[in-house]
Amino acid sequence: MGEVFPAVLTPEGDRVLPTRARGVWRALFQLAALPFGLVLIAFLSAVMMRARKATVWTGALGLPLLVVMVVGFLVGT
């Protein structure tokens, strides 16, 4: 049958999820992803319907979420 080794998914002592600052930024990225997706749908709908006021409001709402997502992704990985 060959040699048998115990299954090891991660080296001993390592954690699956990052902790401290990296873990917090990663969690912020994940938390900002859902509202950003919803705002993006509203923004694209407003652009297609040429609703200028709605485009400005959804753009202003989505921009901070986008910044949080980008920073969270870059710092959290």
N, C-alpha and C positions, 0 to 999 in steps of 0.2 A: 504494500500500500504506500510505502514511502514514509518520510518523516512527518511527524505531527507537531505543529506549533500552536500555542495559545493565540487566539484572535486578539489583536490589539488595534483599536481604532485610532487612538491618539497615544503619543508617548506618555509614560507615567508622569504625573505632576502637571501636565498641560490641561488647560480648560478648553471646553468646546467653544464657549462664548467669551469674548473679551470682557474684561472688567475695568473698573475705574473710568477714566475719561474716555477711552476708546469705546467702552461699552455704552456710556451715556450718549455719545455722539451717534453711535450706530442705532440706538433706540430712537433718538430724535429723527434720524433719517427715516426709519420705518414708520414712526408716528405721523410724519409730515407727508408721507407718500399718498395716503388715502385722500385727505382733503385736497392735496394738490391735483390728484387725478380728477376729482369732482369739479374743481375750479377750472381745470383745463377743458373739460367737456363744455362747461358753461361759456368759457372764453371762446372756444372754437365755434360754438353755436351762435354767439353774439357777432362774431366776425362774419360768419356766413350770412346772417340776416342783416348785416350792416347796421346793427344797433350800436351807435357810437357810445352812448352813455353806459350801456352794459359792458361794452368792451373795455372801457376805462376802468370801471369798478372791478371787474373780474381780473384785469391785468394788475391792478393795484393790490388786490387780495392775493393773487397767485405769486407775485414776485417775492415777497418775504418767505413764502413756503418753498419756493425754488431755491433761494439762498440757503435756507436751513437744510434742505435736502442735499445740495452740492457740498456744503461744508461737512455735514454729517457723513456723507459718503467718503469724502477724501480723508477726514480725520479718523473715521471709524474703521477704516480698512487697514 
